[in-house]
Amino acid sequence: MAKLETEDLKDIQGIVMSGYGDLHCASYVLLQVIEPAAARRWLGSIMDQITTSEPPAEKVSALNVALTCRGLEKLGLDDDTLGTFSRPFLEGMTTLHRARILGDADENAPENWVWGGNEDAEGKPDDGSAVDILLMMFTENEDMLKALLAETSFQFKQNGVVELRTLTAGRNDDSHEHFGFADGMGQPAIEGTFQEDKAAARNVLKAGEMLLGYINDYDKPADSPMVSAARDPKPHLAPPRVAPRVATGARTNLHDLGLNGTYLVFRQLAQNVALFRHFVDEATRGLDGQLDLSASDRLAAKCVGRWQNGAPLVLSPDADDPAFKDADDFGYRDSDAHGFKCPIGSHVRRSNPRDTLGPDGPTALKTANRHRILRRGRSYGHRPKDPRIADPIDRGLLFICLNSDIERQFEFCQQTWINNPVFGGLDGEVDPLIGNISKTETSPANSDNGDAERDTIFTIQADPLRTRVHNLERFVTVKGGAYFFLPSVRALRYLASL
């Protein structure tokens, strides 16, 4: 096991090692570059403010920055270097191919997004919504955040960048998201870092699963973007720490632009809380027409796979036991192979099947761990006073995750687990919370029936009889998104020097 040294932690942006749980307020500023030279100078001027991943210490604020492919191109990164980034990053989240992989259709289609997704007649990102730079700011309280935002925003126009949109989020003391469930459990830990200290062995991943330039779970170096040494004369960057995988005859005199960096996935997910509560209420209403709050809460937990305070159903199937609220050292194969405790299609079981999908437990766990992501999202919008009453407030989750391979990790999870209709032996089902739930389906071409009504179901396995809940609604809608490169501090200095 390779231990990450202090110098590495000083080079890795802090959001990799910490979700900044003590900093309750956050803003995500989406920027566009309008004058590259000035934008590079601005990037260089904020370098000393970038929060790094050195061992936990008291912080009153944090600042991190990431860039899209379009942003790197605007800053002046050459085509040869851009070509060494991963294909999903280069294509972006909104191309037709990637949208199909992610299940972004109907209301979730990129043409309906408020940022990141609109395209012009030639299929190029519309300047009105495309993002170049993501500035992430975290503080202890709202007053500090407002002051930091005001100070930073004042610098933008003078420094070649303009603010496209600012998304503000928070973290409640109970860490519950808007549907009412505790969030943030089930995170992997990076081998060789202090994240290992409290992690179960089953959740420790090779550094290359989350960081570029390190060995991944295949015992191969995670593919990392490279710069010709001639383009980095100072140098700002270091040669590859492990030999990169390059084609025969490719140049070998390279510097590693990706080392200690990673890819960041950002999606704005609006949550219809009242619709969700109405659905579970109506699906569990008694024969006498009376609302059964206990049954409603139980169905909501079955959809999620955990009780509201975090206890996993597989460990506490009958009640929300506070003793298990942070539990994460468990599997499904031996204790719940048939889904009698935690439904096979529940959100947490789909998003991390653990030891179930494979010929044996260890093989299944190893396979699942090759598709893990490190989540860093936060809720936005005020929590509803009454979750059963609809209101006009926009609320949801600013989903952020980190991974070294967008295609193998985030996209695989979305396509093969979340939206897979035959996941775990199911038939015609998707994730009940965030799956691509559509109410209509196109009839076969030789049919005269046109579009037919689709009955989207959720199965709750039981012995002797299963229960099927019908006519699921779309409770979560994608409002925006993009793929970003989260560089190391050294890589940021290189980009500022272009």
Secondary structure, DSSP 8 states (H G I E B T S, - for coil): -----HHHHHHSBGGGT---TT--EEEEEEEEESSHHHHHHHHHHTGGG--B-SS----SEEEEEEE-HHHHHHHT--HHHHTTS-HHHHH-TTSHHHHHHHT--GGGSGGG-SBS--B-TTS-B-TTT--SEEEEEEESSHHHHHHHHHHHHHHHGGGTEEEEEEEEEE--TT-B-TTS-B-S-S--EETTSGGGGGS-GGGEE-GGGTSTTSB-TTSSB----EEEGGG-SS--S---SS-----TT----EEESSTT-EEEEEEEEEE-HHHHHHHHHHHT--TTS---HHHHHHHHHHHHSB-TTS-BTTT-SSS--GGGTT-----SHHHHTT-SSS-TTSHHHHH--TT-SSSSHHHHHHHHHTT--EE--EEES---SSTTS--S---EEEEEEEES-TIIIIIHIIIIIIS-TTGGG-SS---TTTS---SEEE--TT-SS-EEE----EEE--SS--EEE------EEEEEEEEEEE--HHHHHHHHH-
